[in-house]
Amino acid sequence: MTASVPLAELMRPQQLDEVLGQDHLLGPGAPLTKAVAGGRLPSMILWGPPGVGKTTLARLLVSAIGARQLMISAVLSGVKEIREAVAQAELYRAQGHTTVVFVDEVHRFNKSQQDAFLPHVEAGLFVFIGATTENPAFEVNRALLSRAQVFRLQALEIQSLAALMDRALASESLGGLTFEPAARDRLLLAADGDGRRLLNLIEMAGLAFADRPAVVDDEALSKAMPSLLRQFDKGGDSFYDQISALHKS
């Protein structure tokens, strides 16, 4: 296994057709497929749970239309970084390039920080793409939301997770590691729709069984990795989704 690069990074899709589980956005005739075919992206909010590929999708969309991408993390940045992105976008426009400004965890920006994008999005200086795990109706300013389309990414279904697992196990980085069916099912269920979590679990198993037989059974996996917890939160979408499921049951 490549020690310096996490498995999740090694398995990051390099083409749009490698993205799993988002056919409603990227399948034939889907909205993002049409946007790429037309060579022009709308400003958008990518909303979905962790580990479904929001950041990767944004990067691939930008690459597909040949635009320049500027990335801002709402966790680490502020108005200063926004101003720097605006200045860079103006330079790119003078050079004849389309610019996409991607803001990760956009819900972490406060109202004034989100408002800083408005005149530039409206003037067409750049395309705005924000990624969030929170419901944008509650966490993104209404003015910014009115200028962007919201695309919801789905948690990965078992079939998509299984395809991702096969892709990872076929790579040279895991040295031929394989799992018996029951162990495989345990990992797929523990991933809980999160592709990054699945790859991290596989990577942990690769380290745990580095000096053992390459085929891992369920008993050995359960002993080596006993705490395979499902996703939950204290007051976000997962909380209310699971409360709703309990009521319906």
Backbone bond lengths (Angstrom), bond angles and torsions (degrees), N, CA, C in turn:
res aa  C-N    CA-C-N  psi(-1)  N-CA   C-N-CA  omega(-1)  CA-C   N-CA-C  phi
1 M - - - 1.455 - - 1.520 109.31 -
2 T 1.362 117.13 142.01 1.452 120.55 178.38 1.508 109.26 -74.69
3 A 1.346 116.87 111.77 1.455 121.04 -171.31 1.517 112.86 -67.42
4 S 1.312 117.99 -33.79 1.457 120.80 -171.86 1.519 113.87 -83.78
5 V 1.315 119.06 -16.84 1.464 122.15 -176.79 1.530 109.41 -120.79
6 P 1.338 118.93 121.13 1.465 120.61 178.98 1.524 111.43 -60.54
7 L 1.326 115.18 149.71 1.462 120.03 179.87 1.525 111.13 -58.08
8 A 1.326 117.29 -38.80 1.463 120.45 -178.99 1.525 111.05 -60.56
9 E 1.319 116.93 -33.60 1.463 120.26 178.33 1.529 110.68 -75.43
10 L 1.330 116.66 -39.11 1.462 120.23 178.62 1.528 111.45 -63.68
11 M 1.335 116.82 -31.93 1.460 121.44 -176.51 1.521 113.32 -92.02
12 R 1.322 116.98 5.20 1.463 119.58 -179.05 1.534 109.54 -61.70
13 P 1.348 118.58 129.63 1.478 120.74 -179.27 1.522 112.12 -57.66
14 Q 1.324 114.94 144.78 1.454 121.28 179.39 1.529 112.23 -106.98
15 Q 1.338 116.29 -11.76 1.459 121.57 178.93 1.526 108.30 -137.45
16 L 1.315 116.72 154.40 1.469 120.33 -179.49 1.527 112.03 -60.21
17 D 1.345 116.78 -33.77 1.465 118.31 -178.30 1.526 112.66 -73.89
18 E 1.332 118.16 -4.51 1.460 122.34 175.81 1.528 111.86 -91.95
19 V 1.337 117.28 -9.27 1.464 120.98 -179.90 1.518 109.40 -71.66
20 L 1.319 116.75 131.29 1.464 122.05 -175.76 1.530 111.58 -103.70
21 G 1.323 115.51 144.66 1.452 121.12 167.28 1.514 117.36 80.51
22 Q 1.344 118.29 8.10 1.468 119.24 -178.26 1.524 110.81 -126.05
23 D 1.313 116.27 43.97 1.468 120.43 -176.81 1.523 112.20 -63.47
24 H 1.334 118.30 -24.93 1.465 120.59 179.54 1.530 111.49 -67.96
25 L 1.334 116.05 -17.91 1.464 121.12 177.79 1.523 112.80 -107.33
26 L 1.344 115.99 -29.60 1.465 120.56 -170.67 1.524 114.09 -120.29
27 G 1.325 117.73 -0.99 1.462 120.18 178.77 1.522 111.49 -75.65
28 P 1.333 117.14 178.31 1.470 120.93 178.97 1.524 111.15 -56.38
29 G 1.318 116.51 128.13 1.459 121.49 178.73 1.515 115.10 76.48
30 A 1.337 118.04 1.24 1.462 121.55 -179.39 1.529 110.40 -74.53
31 P 1.341 117.89 159.21 1.471 119.69 -171.24 1.519 115.29 -60.98
32 L 1.320 118.52 -40.65 1.457 118.96 -179.14 1.529 111.32 -75.68
33 T 1.313 116.45 -29.16 1.464 120.15 173.95 1.526 110.17 -62.59
34 K 1.335 116.13 -43.99 1.467 120.83 178.54 1.521 111.27 -65.33
35 A 1.334 116.29 -39.47 1.463 119.92 -179.42 1.524 110.91 -63.03
36 V 1.335 116.32 -44.58 1.463 120.29 179.49 1.522 110.44 -65.24
37 A 1.331 116.68 -41.37 1.467 120.37 179.34 1.527 111.09 -61.09
38 G 1.341 115.31 -33.79 1.460 119.50 178.69 1.515 113.59 -82.61
39 G 1.335 116.13 -6.05 1.457 120.26 177.58 1.504 114.86 72.84
40 R 1.331 116.66 19.13 1.466 119.38 -177.15 1.527 109.88 -147.27
41 L 1.329 116.06 126.98 1.458 121.04 -179.86 1.519 111.06 -99.28
42 P 1.343 117.63 141.30 1.462 119.44 170.30 1.531 109.49 -81.57
43 S 1.319 117.11 158.28 1.452 118.43 168.43 1.521 107.65 -63.67
44 M 1.330 115.98 142.63 1.464 118.72 -171.85 1.517 112.19 -153.25
45 I 1.325 114.03 159.15 1.456 122.73 170.24 1.527 106.93 -115.08
46 L 1.328 116.97 123.18 1.463 122.04 175.25 1.514 107.25 -96.59
47 W 1.323 115.88 112.35 1.464 122.31 -174.20 1.523 109.05 -114.29
48 G 1.313 116.68 127.12 1.453 119.36 178.19 1.515 111.47 -179.62
49 P 1.326 116.88 167.78 1.463 121.09 -178.99 1.523 111.19 -68.82
50 P 1.328 117.24 167.92 1.469 119.73 179.57 1.523 111.69 -62.28
51 G 1.330 115.25 148.68 1.456 120.54 170.85 1.506 116.74 78.07
52 V 1.340 117.69 17.45 1.470 119.22 179.75 1.524 112.04 -104.92
53 G 1.348 117.96 -2.48 1.454 119.96 171.63 1.517 115.86 102.60
54 K 1.334 118.49 27.85 1.465 120.25 -178.77 1.531 111.53 -62.91
55 T 1.319 116.68 -49.24 1.462 120.57 -179.06 1.530 110.86 -65.33
56 T 1.323 116.13 -42.92 1.466 120.22 178.98 1.521 110.92 -62.73
57 L 1.324 116.99 -43.34 1.460 120.55 179.95 1.526 110.52 -60.99
58 A 1.327 117.04 -43.53 1.460 119.73 178.99 1.525 110.74 -59.91
59 R 1.318 116.61 -45.81 1.463 120.88 -179.09 1.534 111.12 -61.65
60 L 1.323 116.94 -42.29 1.460 120.65 -178.38 1.528 111.93 -70.14
61 L 1.336 116.80 -35.53 1.465 119.80 176.80 1.528 110.97 -63.25
62 V 1.326 115.26 -44.09 1.465 119.76 179.18 1.526 110.51 -61.71
63 S 1.330 115.90 -44.65 1.456 120.67 179.89 1.531 111.19 -62.93
64 A 1.339 115.96 -38.06 1.464 120.53 -175.69 1.526 112.65 -65.53
65 I 1.332 117.86 -28.38 1.465 119.45 179.69 1.535 111.46 -101.94
66 G 1.336 116.59 3.51 1.455 120.51 176.62 1.514 114.95 70.71
67 A 1.334 117.17 28.99 1.462 121.18 -179.17 1.524 110.79 -91.68
68 R 1.325 115.56 169.31 1.457 122.13 173.49 1.522 108.37 -93.36
69 Q 1.324 116.57 137.33 1.464 120.16 -178.32 1.527 111.20 -112.78
70 L 1.320 114.90 134.52 1.461 122.38 172.26 1.523 106.96 -117.41
71 M 1.323 116.92 126.93 1.461 121.47 -176.33 1.518 110.66 -108.20
72 I 1.340 115.17 134.99 1.458 122.22 176.64 1.522 108.04 -130.31
73 S 1.314 117.06 131.36 1.460 121.37 173.65 1.520 108.52 -97.44
74 A 1.326 116.83 120.66 1.461 120.32 -179.71 1.524 111.61 -67.37
75 V 1.321 117.10 -17.72 1.462 120.75 178.29 1.528 110.28 -74.28
76 L 1.334 117.15 -35.77 1.460 121.57 -171.81 1.526 113.84 -108.87
77 S 1.325 118.21 -10.63 1.459 120.93 -170.77 1.522 112.14 -114.25
78 G 1.326 114.50 170.31 1.457 121.83 178.51 1.509 110.35 -146.23
79 V 1.347 116.66 -159.42 1.454 121.66 -177.60 1.522 111.22 -61.74
80 K 1.328 117.69 -33.27 1.469 120.83 178.74 1.525 110.75 -57.64
81 E 1.330 116.50 -47.67 1.466 120.47 -179.39 1.529 111.20 -67.07
82 I 1.322 116.42 -32.93 1.467 119.53 177.08 1.525 110.08 -64.91
83 R 1.340 116.12 -43.99 1.473 119.85 178.26 1.523 111.25 -62.07
84 E 1.322 116.73 -39.84 1.465 119.89 178.37 1.532 110.67 -63.74
85 A 1.348 116.66 -39.32 1.465 120.39 177.99 1.521 110.85 -65.26
86 V 1.323 117.13 -39.63 1.463 121.09 177.54 1.523 110.52 -61.46
87 A 1.340 116.72 -45.32 1.464 120.75 179.34 1.522 111.36 -62.02
88 Q 1.333 116.55 -40.72 1.463 119.99 179.41 1.527 110.80 -67.92
89 A 1.338 116.56 -38.54 1.466 120.47 178.35 1.526 110.82 -63.86
90 E 1.324 117.02 -37.07 1.464 120.55 177.25 1.527 110.57 -64.33
91 L 1.324 116.65 -39.33 1.460 121.24 177.23 1.522 110.75 -64.42
92 Y 1.338 116.65 -44.71 1.459 120.46 178.97 1.537 111.04 -62.32
93 R 1.342 116.18 -40.73 1.467 118.65 179.98 1.521 110.85 -63.45
94 A 1.346 116.35 -38.90 1.468 119.93 178.01 1.517 111.41 -63.14
95 Q 1.345 116.31 -26.32 1.461 121.37 178.89 1.526 112.48 -89.99
96 G 1.350 115.90 0.42 1.454 120.55 176.88 1.515 114.96 88.48
97 H 1.340 117.31 17.35 1.465 121.15 -177.93 1.529 111.46 -103.19
98 T 1.325 115.37 146.79 1.462 121.66 168.60 1.522 108.89 -83.20
99 T 1.332 116.43 138.49 1.461 120.86 -178.94 1.522 109.98 -117.56
100 V 1.310 116.12 138.95 1.455 122.63 172.15 1.527 107.72 -118.24
101 V 1.321 116.57 124.78 1.463 121.57 175.17 1.524 107.50 -99.95
102 F 1.314 115.83 117.53 1.464 121.74 -179.69 1.525 109.45 -104.36
103 V 1.323 116.23 125.20 1.464 122.14 -179.74 1.529 108.74 -115.24
104 D 1.312 115.74 111.20 1.463 121.06 178.48 1.523 109.45 -82.29
105 E 1.336 116.10 141.38 1.470 122.28 -178.33 1.529 110.38 55.39
106 V 1.325 116.42 49.33 1.458 121.06 -173.78 1.526 112.17 -59.80
107 H 1.330 117.94 -24.89 1.466 120.21 179.97 1.527 112.63 -66.65
108 R 1.354 116.86 -15.33 1.462 120.12 178.21 1.531 112.35 -76.76
109 F 1.334 117.68 -17.57 1.456 120.22 176.10 1.528 109.57 -73.62
110 N 1.339 116.16 140.87 1.456 119.12 176.12 1.526 110.20 -80.17
111 K 1.342 116.49 -179.83 1.466 120.74 -174.24 1.529 111.73 -60.60
112 S 1.328 117.62 -44.89 1.462 119.58 -177.09 1.524 111.25 -66.55
113 Q 1.331 116.53 -35.33 1.469 119.75 178.03 1.525 110.97 -68.18
114 Q 1.324 116.74 -42.40 1.464 119.46 176.61 1.525 111.23 -65.12
115 D 1.328 116.47 -38.38 1.467 120.19 -179.92 1.524 112.02 -64.04
116 A 1.335 116.92 -25.39 1.470 120.49 -178.74 1.526 111.80 -62.57
117 F 1.326 117.61 -21.92 1.472 120.31 179.59 1.524 112.61 -82.14
118 L 1.324 117.52 -23.94 1.460 121.60 -166.39 1.521 114.47 -55.33
119 P 1.345 119.38 -54.87 1.475 117.55 -175.71 1.524 113.12 -62.39
120 H 1.317 117.08 -30.85 1.461 120.64 -176.55 1.534 111.21 -78.72
121 V 1.330 116.15 -35.07 1.464 119.61 174.59 1.518 109.54 -67.08
122 E 1.331 115.83 -43.78 1.456 120.99 -178.10 1.531 111.41 -65.34
123 A 1.349 116.18 -36.71 1.468 120.40 -179.75 1.518 112.53 -79.52
124 G 1.343 117.35 -8.25 1.458 120.64 179.29 1.515 114.40 78.93
125 L 1.336 116.70 19.89 1.466 118.90 178.33 1.519 110.59 -63.80
126 F 1.332 116.47 -38.80 1.462 120.74 177.30 1.514 110.30 -150.53
127 V 1.306 114.86 161.12 1.466 122.35 170.53 1.523 107.37 -86.08
128 F 1.302 116.28 134.17 1.461 121.92 -179.47 1.530 109.61 -102.56
129 I 1.337 116.24 128.32 1.464 120.90 171.78 1.525 107.54 -126.61
130 G 1.312 116.44 120.79 1.459 121.59 175.56 1.512 110.20 -112.22
131 A 1.323 116.62 144.63 1.467 121.57 176.61 1.518 108.59 -118.34
132 T 1.319 116.11 137.58 1.457 119.72 -179.11 1.522 110.91 -151.61
133 T 1.319 115.22 147.53 1.463 120.96 172.91 1.529 110.79 -93.68
134 E 1.332 117.01 -8.23 1.465 121.91 -176.86 1.520 110.51 -102.32
135 N 1.314 116.28 155.21 1.458 121.41 -179.83 1.526 109.39 -61.36
136 P 1.336 118.21 114.94 1.468 119.86 -176.44 1.519 113.60 -63.21
137 A 1.324 117.87 -22.54 1.460 119.80 178.00 1.526 111.48 -62.28
138 F 1.332 116.70 -26.51 1.456 121.28 -179.91 1.526 112.67 -100.94
139 E 1.344 117.30 -27.50 1.463 120.63 -168.28 1.527 114.85 -110.11
140 V 1.325 117.67 -11.69 1.460 120.86 -179.50 1.525 108.62 -114.10
141 N 1.338 115.91 135.44 1.459 120.95 -179.79 1.523 111.50 -52.77
142 R 1.328 115.18 140.61 1.460 119.69 -178.44 1.526 111.64 -60.74
143 A 1.347 116.68 -36.58 1.467 120.03 -179.30 1.523 111.01 -64.66
144 L 1.347 117.17 -42.79 1.462 120.45 178.19 1.523 110.44 -70.38
145 L 1.327 115.73 -38.09 1.459 120.32 -179.06 1.531 110.96 -63.94
146 S 1.335 116.74 -33.39 1.470 119.84 -179.28 1.513 112.16 -70.37
147 R 1.335 116.59 -16.76 1.462 121.21 -179.31 1.527 112.52 -100.27
148 A 1.318 116.77 3.83 1.465 120.64 -176.18 1.526 110.09 -135.87
149 Q 1.311 115.94 144.87 1.456 120.77 172.81 1.529 109.32 -85.41
150 V 1.303 116.36 142.67 1.467 121.16 178.66 1.522 109.00 -100.55
151 F 1.332 115.47 122.61 1.460 121.42 176.12 1.522 107.70 -115.98
152 R 1.315 115.42 122.72 1.467 119.91 -177.73 1.525 110.54 -95.88
153 L 1.320 116.00 122.43 1.457 121.72 175.37 1.520 109.03 -89.64
154 Q 1.311 116.23 139.71 1.454 121.80 -176.15 1.529 111.10 -93.08
155 A 1.335 115.82 148.94 1.457 119.91 168.73 1.520 108.42 -58.00
156 L 1.316 117.04 144.66 1.458 120.69 -175.52 1.527 110.97 -72.05
157 E 1.312 116.41 130.64 1.459 121.04 176.35 1.529 110.23 -77.06
158 I 1.315 115.55 167.42 1.469 120.67 -175.30 1.529 111.36 -56.09
159 Q 1.341 116.98 -39.72 1.463 119.60 -178.96 1.529 111.14 -62.31
160 S 1.320 116.54 -41.17 1.458 120.37 179.76 1.522 110.83 -69.80
161 L 1.329 116.68 -40.31 1.457 120.18 177.00 1.525 110.97 -63.09
162 A 1.343 116.22 -40.26 1.466 120.04 179.31 1.529 110.48 -63.55
163 A 1.331 116.63 -40.34 1.467 120.01 177.91 1.521 110.97 -64.83
164 L 1.331 116.34 -38.52 1.457 120.47 177.46 1.523 110.86 -66.06
165 M 1.327 116.16 -39.74 1.459 120.58 178.85 1.532 110.44 -64.28
166 D 1.314 116.63 -43.80 1.468 120.19 178.22 1.525 110.93 -60.71
167 R 1.326 115.39 -40.75 1.467 120.17 179.12 1.526 110.69 -62.67
168 A 1.328 116.57 -41.27 1.462 120.61 -179.22 1.523 111.57 -68.99
169 L 1.339 116.64 -44.20 1.468 120.43 -177.10 1.531 111.67 -68.92
170 A 1.330 116.08 -22.88 1.464 119.26 178.34 1.527 112.17 -80.72
171 S 1.329 117.09 -11.55 1.458 119.82 -178.90 1.527 110.55 -78.53
172 E 1.303 115.62 156.59 1.459 120.78 -179.05 1.528 112.47 -71.43
173 S 1.324 117.35 -17.83 1.461 120.77 -173.12 1.522 113.18 -66.84
174 L 1.348 118.47 -21.03 1.465 121.05 -178.42 1.521 113.14 -100.76
175 G 1.300 117.44 1.71 1.457 120.71 172.95 1.511 115.49 60.05
176 G 1.335 117.86 34.54 1.463 120.74 177.09 1.514 115.16 82.98
177 L 1.327 118.54 13.18 1.464 121.66 178.25 1.527 110.47 -59.61
178 T 1.332 117.21 135.34 1.467 122.19 175.52 1.518 109.22 -138.48
179 F 1.340 115.96 162.59 1.458 121.99 -178.11 1.522 110.07 -126.38
180 E 1.332 116.11 141.18 1.465 119.76 170.94 1.534 108.21 -65.88
181 P 1.342 117.77 157.98 1.471 120.42 -174.25 1.525 114.57 -52.45
182 A 1.349 118.00 -42.92 1.465 119.54 -178.09 1.522 111.38 -66.63
183 A 1.328 116.98 -38.72 1.466 120.92 178.19 1.525 110.04 -67.69
184 R 1.308 115.19 -39.20 1.462 120.18 177.97 1.528 110.54 -61.31
185 D 1.335 116.35 -45.41 1.468 120.59 179.53 1.526 111.02 -62.85
186 R 1.320 116.60 -36.86 1.465 120.35 179.47 1.530 110.57 -61.03
187 L 1.327 116.52 -44.07 1.459 120.69 -179.92 1.527 111.43 -67.62
188 L 1.321 116.78 -41.13 1.460 120.00 -179.23 1.518 111.28 -63.46
189 L 1.323 117.42 -40.56 1.458 121.08 178.70 1.527 111.47 -70.74
190 A 1.335 115.93 -39.20 1.464 120.10 -179.59 1.522 111.66 -66.15
191 A 1.328 117.57 -27.19 1.468 120.54 179.57 1.514 111.58 -64.98
192 D 1.341 117.42 -28.62 1.468 122.50 173.98 1.529 112.10 55.00
193 G 1.330 116.23 43.09 1.455 120.46 175.57 1.507 115.36 82.39
194 D 1.331 117.20 3.67 1.467 123.03 -175.32 1.529 109.27 -106.90
195 G 1.337 116.99 108.88 1.458 120.70 -178.24 1.516 112.84 -63.71
196 R 1.338 116.81 -40.23 1.461 119.58 179.42 1.526 110.68 -63.63
197 R 1.330 116.33 -40.78 1.458 120.11 179.03 1.531 110.53 -62.88
198 L 1.324 116.80 -41.77 1.462 120.04 178.60 1.527 110.43 -59.53
199 L 1.318 116.97 -47.51 1.460 120.13 -178.76 1.522 111.43 -64.80
200 N 1.328 116.95 -36.09 1.468 119.61 177.03 1.523 111.36 -65.91
201 L 1.344 116.39 -38.68 1.465 120.20 177.89 1.527 111.16 -66.06
202 I 1.320 116.26 -41.65 1.466 119.98 177.46 1.522 110.15 -62.83
203 E 1.315 115.75 -41.62 1.462 119.91 179.30 1.528 111.18 -63.94
204 M 1.328 116.99 -40.81 1.467 120.85 177.04 1.523 110.77 -62.79
205 A 1.332 115.79 -40.86 1.464 119.51 178.06 1.520 110.44 -64.04
206 G 1.327 116.63 -39.40 1.457 119.73 177.95 1.512 112.25 -59.86
207 L 1.337 116.27 -38.14 1.466 120.21 177.57 1.522 111.20 -72.87
208 A 1.347 116.12 -40.21 1.465 119.88 -177.07 1.528 111.90 -66.84
209 F 1.338 116.36 -31.74 1.466 120.02 -176.23 1.523 112.22 -112.07
210 A 1.302 116.27 26.81 1.467 120.22 -177.96 1.523 112.63 -60.97
211 D 1.351 117.73 -32.14 1.465 121.48 -176.47 1.522 111.98 -107.51
212 R 1.336 117.36 17.27 1.463 120.99 -177.82 1.528 108.92 -119.34
213 P 1.343 117.02 176.18 1.463 119.25 176.74 1.521 111.51 -55.04
214 A 1.314 116.38 145.67 1.458 121.01 -173.61 1.520 113.47 -67.60
215 V 1.357 118.15 -23.83 1.461 120.95 -179.92 1.520 108.56 -91.34
216 V 1.330 117.04 118.43 1.457 122.79 -175.75 1.522 109.45 -99.76
217 D 1.345 117.11 126.82 1.458 119.32 177.48 1.531 110.40 -95.11
218 D 1.333 116.20 170.90 1.461 121.05 -172.98 1.519 112.01 -66.07
219 E 1.332 117.82 -38.95 1.463 120.74 -178.74 1.523 110.84 -63.45
220 A 1.328 116.40 -45.19 1.463 120.08 179.36 1.524 110.63 -64.70
221 L 1.331 116.74 -39.57 1.464 120.15 -179.66 1.521 111.22 -65.77
222 S 1.332 117.10 -42.48 1.464 120.30 -178.66 1.515 112.05 -65.93
223 K 1.317 117.63 -31.28 1.464 120.81 177.72 1.532 111.67 -76.26
224 A 1.304 115.29 -36.98 1.469 119.53 -177.42 1.522 111.82 -78.23
225 M 1.341 117.05 -30.26 1.465 121.13 -175.51 1.527 109.31 -134.39
226 P 1.346 117.16 71.60 1.463 120.04 -172.95 1.520 114.86 -73.59
227 S 1.336 118.64 -24.64 1.467 120.99 -172.46 1.521 110.91 -101.00
228 L 1.299 116.56 72.70 1.456 121.25 177.34 1.523 108.21 -99.39
229 L 1.330 115.20 87.67 1.456 121.20 -172.71 1.519 111.51 -90.95
230 R 1.319 115.68 148.11 1.457 121.03 174.99 1.521 109.61 -81.54
231 Q 1.348 115.88 161.03 1.452 120.58 179.02 1.519 110.68 -70.28
232 F 1.336 115.22 144.41 1.460 121.03 175.49 1.513 107.32 -160.14
233 D 1.315 117.27 159.61 1.452 121.25 172.78 1.519 108.67 -143.88
234 K 1.330 115.73 173.54 1.463 120.49 -173.20 1.521 113.73 -89.63
235 G 1.317 117.39 -18.08 1.454 117.64 -177.05 1.508 114.18 -164.24
236 G 1.311 117.44 11.01 1.461 121.01 -179.31 1.511 112.00 -94.64
237 D 1.339 115.54 -159.73 1.462 120.25 -176.17 1.517 112.54 -61.65
238 S 1.357 117.47 -38.86 1.466 119.76 -179.08 1.521 111.00 -61.53
239 F 1.329 116.16 -40.31 1.471 120.73 179.73 1.523 110.29 -59.51
240 Y 1.336 116.28 -52.34 1.459 119.49 -176.34 1.526 112.25 -72.17
241 D 1.318 117.77 -32.62 1.468 119.91 175.94 1.522 110.84 -61.92
242 Q 1.335 116.19 -42.27 1.459 118.81 -177.42 1.531 111.24 -76.08
243 I 1.336 118.15 -33.31 1.471 120.39 172.48 1.523 109.77 -60.93
244 S 1.339 115.60 -44.80 1.458 120.19 179.48 1.519 111.45 -61.02
245 A 1.347 115.95 -42.09 1.468 120.45 179.63 1.531 110.52 -62.48
246 L 1.333 117.08 -40.52 1.457 120.53 178.36 1.530 111.04 -64.29
247 H 1.332 117.09 -41.85 1.465 119.96 178.53 1.530 110.42 -61.26
248 K 1.349 115.49 -45.41 1.464 119.72 -176.44 1.528 111.79 -67.38
249 S 1.345 115.46 -29.36 1.460 118.06 -178.55 1.527 111.46 -75.61
